[in-house]
Structures are given as C-alpha cells and as structure tokens.
Amino acid sequence: MIETPLGPVPALLLYPFVIALGLSLGSFANVLIYRLPREESLLTPPSRCPSCGRHIRPIENIPVISWIVLGGKCRGCKGSISIRYPLVEIASGILAGIAFAIFGFSYEALAHGLLYIALVAVIIIDIEHWLLPFAITIPLTVIGLVGSVFFSLRPIVDCLFGMGAGFAIFMLMLYGGKFLLKKEALGGGDVAFGIMAGSFLGWKLVILMIFIASFLGTLTAVPLLLTGKDLSSRAIPFGPFLAVALIICLFAGNSILDGYLRLLGG
C-alpha cells in the first residue's frame, strides 16, 4: 500500500498512472531535445513534423502509440519520424516507474523521476550538439534545492556545500583547462551541471561523480588513441559521462565511498 493524500492505495493501481506520466514527460523531453539546441520556444508553435512542418494534431501525438499506428511516418508528407522519439518516451516511462518503486508517492520520487528523464535529454543533446542547456540544469537545481529545504531530499548544509563544490571544481577545470590547453576544455553548461549535481548529491558524492566521469571519459579516449584518432582536434562531449556518473553516485555512491575507505583502512 502507498500512502497518498486520499489515503492508502495499492501500489499496482498507481503504476499505470506513473508510467503514463513518464511517457508524457518523455514526449516533452523530445521537445527539449529538438528545440533547445535550435533556440526555439518550447511552447510555440505546436508540435510539427520535422520534415514538412505540418502541425501534428493531439490525436497523432500520443506517446509511443501514435508512432506505432502511423508506422513511424508523418501522416502528411509520409516522411520518416525517428525511432528515437518513442524510445525516449519508453525510457522515460520506465524511469518514472523506477523512481516511484524506490521512493513511493513522494517529492523524492518526483524529483528523481524528473532528474532521470532530464538526463536522457542531456545525453542526447550533448552528443548531437555539444551543449548542456541551462534550461535543463537550472530548473533541476531548483528542484534539488527545494527538496533539501522542504522535503529532506538531502540535508540542506550538504546540498549547499555540494552546489559550492560542483561550482568550484568545474570552474577550476574550466580555467585550468583553458590555461593548460590554450583552448576551451569545458563550458558554462558543465559548471551549471556541477551545481545541479551537487544539489542532489552533496559535496562528497559530487567529487566522486567528477572522478567517475573523468575515468569513464578516459576509458573512451584510450581506444581512440590506440586507433590513431587525433583527439587534439576532436574533443569528446563530457555531458554523457557526467550524466552516467551522476546516476552511479545516486544509486551506489555511498557504497563506493565506504568500500574505498575500508580499503584505505586495511
């Protein structure tokens, strides 16, 4: 049973609504993925075919179902609509269900569900456009901070120190990289991501997140170096590694830190 404002409700009865909400949020994530890099309004114009610009009616915009019914094509021009759209929606529905399963009917479930879904958008946007949009990281920072102040998402002092640590370390990396490499190594979006991550993780785990992300990035760069790829002229987007490291720290960060301290203690 899950406690709700209307009283206890069997969890199984709530999952369809949670997953439907996740699918809808996934549909909005697709809007973010398409429009933010193009600096388009998120509200107007209404959804349209990426090929011919035809307005997509609400009945044609039902998450996953419409894509399947239309055979992945626009009803007007018959142009192909990427399978990424339903995949993002399905992933979002699953992630919303996971957040609900872990945290129940709570602010924590809402905050983490929004975070998981937003990270899907962040990964795709950064891979395609080398961009970590403030329009995603800043609202998430507010969600993390509000959760710490009003809902015990994380102790407020740890949240604030985490935001400060994320800001300081990424600023150091930004200017240190610029000094050593004589070019931009990170951008303001990475700094904003660090602040956002700190609001959810606290100072210890945000440091661990940066270490894990750097380690994952190195693991990716080494095979490219061995194959003769010139990484000096082609950087690797850091956002996907940060997003994966953030999820790792949310689920296993404390266990990783405890194991490391036990190892140091012999």
SVG drawing of the C-alpha trace seen along z (x, -y; Angstrom):
<svg xmlns="http://www.w3.org/2000/svg" viewBox="-9 -31 58 35">
<polyline fill="none" stroke="black" stroke-width="0.4" points="0.0,0.0 1.2,-3.5 0.2,-6.5 -1.4,-9.3 -3.4,-12.4 -6.5,-10.3 -5.4,-7.5 -3.6,-4.2 -3.8,-2.9 -2.4,0.4 0.9,-0.4 -0.1,1.7 -3.1,-0.7 -0.8,-3.7 1.9,-2.3 -0.2,-2.8 -0.7,-6.5 3.0,-6.9 4.2,-5.3 1.7,-7.3 3.0,-10.4 6.6,-9.3 5.6,-8.7 4.2,-12.2 7.3,-13.7 9.3,-11.7 7.3,-13.4 8.3,-16.7 11.9,-15.6 11.7,-15.1 10.6,-18.7 13.6,-19.8 16.0,-17.6 14.8,-19.1 14.1,-22.7 16.7,-23.8 19.7,-23.4 17.9,-25.4 16.9,-28.1 13.2,-27.7 10.3,-28.3 9.2,-25.3 5.6,-26.5 5.0,-27.8 4.5,-26.7 2.7,-23.4 4.3,-20.1 5.0,-19.7 6.6,-17.3 10.4,-17.7 10.3,-17.1 7.4,-19.2 6.5,-21.3 2.9,-20.1 1.1,-20.7 0.7,-17.4 -2.8,-17.0 -3.1,-15.9 -4.6,-12.5 -1.4,-12.0 0.9,-12.9 0.0,-10.2 3.3,-8.9 4.6,-5.7 1.1,-4.7 0.8,-7.3 4.3,-6.5 3.3,-2.8 -0.1,-3.5 1.4,-5.9 4.2,-3.4 6.9,-5.9 5.8,-8.3 4.2,-11.7 0.5,-11.4 1.0,-14.3 4.3,-14.0 5.0,-10.4 8.5,-11.4 10.2,-9.2 10.0,-10.1 13.0,-8.9 12.5,-5.9 14.3,-7.9 11.0,-9.6 9.2,-6.5 12.5,-5.2 12.9,-8.3 9.2,-8.1 9.5,-4.4 12.7,-5.0 11.0,-7.9 8.1,-5.8 10.4,-3.1 12.5,-5.7 9.4,-7.2 8.3,-3.7 11.7,-3.1 11.6,-6.4 8.1,-5.5 9.2,-2.0 12.1,-3.4 10.6,-6.4 6.8,-5.8 4.3,-8.6 6.6,-11.4 8.5,-14.5 11.7,-12.4 10.0,-10.2 9.0,-13.3 12.4,-14.9 14.4,-11.8 12.0,-10.9 12.4,-14.3 16.1,-14.1 16.4,-10.7 14.3,-11.8 16.1,-15.1 19.5,-13.3 18.3,-11.3 17.7,-14.6 21.0,-15.9 22.9,-12.9 21.3,-13.1 21.6,-16.9 25.3,-16.9 26.2,-14.0 24.4,-15.7 25.1,-19.4 27.9,-19.6 25.5,-21.5 24.4,-21.2 21.4,-23.6 20.8,-25.9 17.1,-25.4 17.5,-21.9 20.2,-22.2 18.9,-25.3 15.3,-24.0 16.8,-20.7 19.0,-22.7 15.9,-24.4 14.2,-21.1 17.1,-19.7 17.4,-22.8 13.6,-22.9 13.8,-19.2 16.5,-19.8 14.8,-22.8 11.3,-21.4 11.3,-17.6 14.5,-16.2 15.8,-15.2 19.3,-15.9 20.5,-17.8 20.4,-21.5 24.1,-22.1 25.2,-19.1 23.2,-20.4 24.7,-23.9 28.2,-22.6 27.6,-20.2 26.5,-23.1 29.5,-25.1 31.9,-22.1 30.3,-21.5 30.8,-25.1 34.3,-25.5 35.7,-22.2 34.2,-22.8 35.4,-26.4 38.8,-25.2 38.6,-22.7 37.3,-25.3 40.1,-27.8 42.8,-25.3 42.0,-23.5 41.9,-26.8 45.4,-27.7 47.0,-24.3 45.4,-23.5 45.1,-27.1 41.5,-26.4 38.1,-25.8 38.1,-22.4 34.7,-22.9 31.9,-25.4 29.4,-27.2 27.0,-24.3 29.4,-22.0 29.6,-24.4 25.8,-24.6 25.7,-20.8 28.1,-20.6 26.0,-22.9 22.9,-20.9 24.5,-17.6 25.8,-19.0 22.2,-19.9 21.2,-16.2 24.4,-14.5 26.1,-16.7 29.8,-17.6 31.3,-14.1 29.4,-12.4 29.7,-15.3 33.5,-14.9 33.1,-11.2 30.9,-11.9 33.6,-14.1 36.2,-11.4 33.9,-8.6 33.0,-10.8 36.7,-11.6 37.5,-7.9 34.8,-6.9 35.9,-9.6 39.5,-8.3 38.3,-4.8 36.6,-6.1 39.6,-8.2 42.2,-5.5 40.8,-3.2 40.5,-6.2 44.2,-7.0 45.2,-3.4 43.4,-3.5 45.2,-6.6 42.4,-9.1 43.6,-12.7 41.9,-13.8 43.6,-17.2 41.3,-18.4 38.2,-16.4 37.2,-16.6 34.7,-14.2 31.5,-15.6 31.7,-15.3 28.0,-15.5 27.1,-11.8 29.9,-10.8 28.7,-13.2 25.1,-12.0 26.1,-8.3 28.4,-9.2 25.6,-11.1 23.3,-8.1 26.0,-5.8 26.5,-8.1 22.8,-8.3 22.4,-4.6 25.8,-3.4 27.9,-6.4 27.9,-5.8 28.7,-2.2 31.6,-3.1 32.9,-5.6 32.5,-3.2 34.4,-0.5 37.2,-2.9 37.6,-4.0 37.6,-0.4 40.3,0.3 42.4,-2.6 41.9,-1.4 43.3,2.0"/>
</svg>
